[in-house]
Amino acid sequence: MRRALPYIASLFVGLLLGEAALRLLGARFSTSFYVIDPDLGWALRPGVTGTYTGESVTNIQINSAAMRDDREYPQSKPAGRTRVAILGDSFAEAMQVRIEQTVARQLEAKLACRPNPEVLNFGVQGYGTAQQLLVWRNKAKAYKPDTVVLLFYTGNDLYNNVRALNPTNANAAPYFTYDTATQKLNFEPALAEPSAAREAWASLVRVSKLAQFVTDAFYKLARPATDQNRDYMDKLIYRAPATGPMLQAWANTEALIQQLRREVEAEGSKFLLVLASSGMQVHPDPEMRRKFLEFTGGDDLFYTEKRLDAFAKSKGMQVIFLGESMQQTAEKSSTFYYGFPGNLGNGHWNAEGHRFAAQAISESICKSN
């Protein structure tokens, strides 16, 4: 033990120097905004503030109710107020833009047709429709929203709804699987057990620049490179499902949307399905879109959106198909609605993308009775 002490002391000093150097250099890394949740798999950590450093650099605040928001909302809705709840994944959560640029905050500003509007953002990165249904049951329903918006990102929400395809914390997420024989959704809890070590590391990441650096480096190195010569699963959303997992993903997704709509309407709220596409689907350059479709081997860049749009309408749901109109506008005006300097056309909505979505949603809500 005595022989090891000098090495331990040297390691400790090295760690302190590394931490000091990163702070002096003003290094910024994504801090730990998430916590393990026994019901949802993971959730935003209440009361956390920090800096997002992914596609952009953004100051982030999480309120006491675990919403990406700098305001607090009483559960009891004040008289004369209109409430809209948004359920979704990282597109709703919107870490990439400032709070006033998010679809939630821009929608609120555009709802002059409703008295005293406020929009509550329940979006969390990586959530599939199963988790969004659970968020409605466990969180959003208590706020008595007048309208519930399900922001469905076609780029990965189908995959998020079946464990075999889920690219985001597959075993940490809960699922509902549709049984065609019984026509019922069966609940499957998360497989990953909460870990004291994971929680301890997450706590360290919130305060240590060095821990933030190590975490960011780990996820970048651990993320597998896309092999464009193999049939990676992102190609599967541009054509009819032909594999067991994709058939199950479609069955789960359609059943989950119907179940969420039933539960929302049972509480006296209106349900609105909003279909969001990927950056390449609405790229302003048609030749880029053509080459991308050719690369995927798909039949139609909007196969998933068109199928969900037709499905929703057949069930009498109010639905917004953002992709087609966004693509047309992008091409006419050469506007990039996705991405940030250095990576335009990819990733998440930028401020213009959030503005476009907020405008379309506000128009739909204002037209409804």
N, C-alpha and C positions, 0 to 999 in steps of 0.2 A: 504493500500500500504506500509506504514511504517513497519508494522508487517512482511510483505513478504520480505522486503529488506535483512534481515540477511540470509534468506533461499536462495535468489537469489545469494547473495554474496558467500555463502558456495558452491552452485552449480557451480558457475563460477570458484572458487578456485579449486574445485574438478576436473573440466574439464581441467584446466591448469596443475594440478599435473598429471592427467592421460596422457595428451599429452607429458609432460616432461618425465614421466616414460617410455613410449613407445619409445621415441627417445633415451633415455639413454640406454635402453636395445637393441637398434639396431633392433627393430621389423620391418618386411617388409611385406607389404600387397599390393595387386593389386590396383594400382591407377586408376583413371578414364580416360580410353583411348578413350571413345566414346562420341559422341555428338548426340543430336536429329537432324534428317535430314528430311525436309519436303517431299522429294521425295522418299527416300530410307528407311525411318523409323528411322534408326540410321546409323552412319558412324564413322570411326576413326577420332579423333580430331586432326587437323593439328598442327604440331609443338610440340606435347606433348612428354615428356620423362618420364620414370618411371620404376617401377619394377613389372614384372609379377610374381605372387607367387602361381600359381595354381598347375599344375603337376610338375613344376620345378621352379627354381628361375632364371629369365632372365631379363637383362636390355633391355628395349624397347625404340625405337625411332620412331616417326611418322614424315614423312617429310611434307613439306608445302602443298603438293597435297593430303594429307590424305592417304598415302600408308605406310605400315609397312616397312620402309626403312631408312637407314642412308645417302642416297644420294638424290640429286635433279635431275629432268629430265626436259629438255625443251620440251614443247609440240611439237614444230617443230622438226621433226626428222632430225638430221644431215646427210649430204650426205655420202653414203657408210656405213651406219650403219644398222644392222639388229635388229629389235625390236620384242620381244615376249611379249604379255600381258597375264597374268594369272588371270582368273576370278574364284572365289571360296569362300569358307567359312573359318572356323577356320583352316582347313588343309592347305590352301594356306597362310593365315595370319601368322600362325606358331609362335604364342607367346611363345610356349614351348621350342624353341631352339634359339641359337644365330643367328644373321642375316646371318653369313657366312654359317650356316648349313641348311638354309631354302631351300625348293625345288627351289625357284626362283633363289637364288644366286648360288646354285650348278648346276642348269641347265645352267645358263650363262657360268659357267666355262667349261662345257662340250660341248658347241656349237662351237667347233673349225672349224666345217664344214661351218660355216657362217661368213661373214666379220663383224668384230666389233660388236659382239652380246651384247645386253643388255636385261634383262628381268624385266618387270615392274609388280609388285605384287599388284593386286586390291582386294585381298581376305579380307573379313571381317567376323568376327564371327557371326554365326547364319543366314547368308544369304541363301535364297533359290534361285531357278533358276529365279524367277521373278525379284528379286533384282539384280541378276547378269546381266539379260537383260537390266535393267535400268542403271546399272553401265556402260555397254557397250555404251549405248546411250548418257549418261550424262557425262561420264568421259573418258573411255578408247579409244573410237573411235577417239577422238581429237589427240591422240598420234600416229596415223597412224601405228599400229603394222603390221608386215608382217605375223605373225601367232598369233591366239588367242586360248589359251588353256582354255577349260571349265573343271575345276577340280570338278567332281561330286562325292560327298561322299554319297554312297548308304545307310549309316547308318541312315541318317535323312533327306536327301534332298527331298525325296518323301513327307515326312511329312511337311517339310517347305513350300511345294507348295500348300497346302490347309489349310485354316484357322482352320477347325475343328480338325486337327491333329497336327498342328504346336506346338512343345514344346518350342519354343523360341520366346518370345514377340509376341504372336499370333496376338493381336490387333494392335500392333505397326508396323507390317509389311504390305507392299502393296502386292497385288496378281494380277495374271492374271488367269481367269477361262475360260476353254475351253468349248464352247457351241457346243455340237455335232450336233444340228439342223442347226445352221448357219455355223458351222466349223470355228468359229472365237474365238480369245482370247479377253475376255472382262476385262478391267482394273478395279480393286477394290482398292481404296486408303486405307491407314491405318485408323483404327478407333480411335486409341488413339490420343488425342490432345496433342501438345507440352505443357509442364508445366514449368512455371517459377520456381516453387519450385524444380522440378527435376534438372533443370539446375543449380540452386543455390547450391543444395547439391552436384552435380557433381563437381562444381568449388571448393567447400570446401574439397571434397575428394582428389583433386589433391595436396592439401597443408597440410592436417591434418592427422597425423597418427591415431588419435582417430577416425576420421570419416571413415578412411579406415578400421579400425578394426570393427566398427559398421556395415559397408556395407558388409564386408566379412561374418560376423556372421549372418547377416540377410539372405543373399542368401543361406548360408549353412543350416540354420534352416527352411527356406521357401521351400527348394527343397524337394518334396515329396519322401519318401522312396519307392523303387521298391518292389511291392508285387509279389513275384514269384509264387503265387498261383492263380493269376488272369490273364486274357488274355490281358496284357498290350501291347501297340501298337507296341513296338519294335519286337514283334513276327510276325507282319504282313508282313514283307519284305521277309520272307523266303518261301513264297508260293503265289499262284495266288490270286489276289484280289477278295474278296467275299463280301465286304461291300460297301455301297455308297461312304463314304469318300475316301476309298482306290481306288475305280474305278475312282473317280474324280481326285485323286492325280496322278494316272497313265496318265489319259487323259491330265491333265495340264502339266505334266512333258514332255511328248513326244511332245506336241505342242510347249512348250516353247523352247525346244532344237532345234526343226526345225526352229522356228522363229529366234532364235539367230544365227543359222548357216546361214540363208538367209541374215540377216542384215550384218553379218561379211563379207560374200563373196561379197555382193553388194558394199562394200568399197574396194574390191580388196585384202582382207586379206584371209589367209587360216584358216580353222577351225579344231580344234582337240579336240575330246571328250576324257577325261581321267576318268576312273571309279576307284574310290578308295574305298576299303572295310574297315571293322572294324577290330580291333585287334583280336577278337576271331575268325573271319573267316580265319585269316592267322596265328593262334597260331601254334608254332612248334610242339606241342603235338597233334597227331591225336585223341587220346582218349579224350582230353579236347574238341576238336571240335565236336566229336561225341556226347558227353554229352550235349554240348550247343545246338546242333540241336535238340536233344531229348527234352530238356527243352523247346525250343520254339515251339515244335510241328510242325515245318516246314518240307518241302519236300527237300529243297536243300539250303545249306548256301549261294550259289551263284545264287539263283533264280533271284534276281533283276539285278545283273550284267549280267547274261546270256541273260536275256530278253532285257536289254538296248543295249547290244553288238549286238544282232541280229537285233534289231530295227535300230540302227545306220547304220549297214552295209547294210540293206535293202534300206536305203535312200542314200547310197553312201557316207556316212561320214567316215572320218578317225577316228578310235577309238582305244584306248588302254585299255585293260582289265587287270589292275594291279594285282588283287586279286589272280588269279590262279597261276601265275608265282611267286608271292611273297610267297604264301603258300608253294609251292614246294621248293623254296630256303630256306625258314625258317625251314622247316622240315629236309632238308638235312644237314644244317649247325647249327641247334639249335639256330637260330638267332631270337631275338625279335625285330621286326620293330616298335612296338608300346610300349608306356609306358616308365617309368623312374624308377630308383631304388626305391623299395618298392611297385611298382605297374606295373611291367613288363607285357606286353601282353594286356594292356587296355589303353583307352584314345586315345591320338593323336600320330602321327608319332614322333619318336625320330630322332636323326641325321641320323641313318642308314636307317630309313624309308624314309626320305627326299632324301637321296642319291639314294636309289633304284628307287624311282619315277623319279628323275631327269635323271638318266641313261636311263630309258625306254622312257621318253619323248624326250630326245636328239636324241636317235637312230631313233625314228619315224620322227622327224623333218629333220634329216640329210638324211633320205632315200627318203623323198618327193622331188618332183621337184620344 
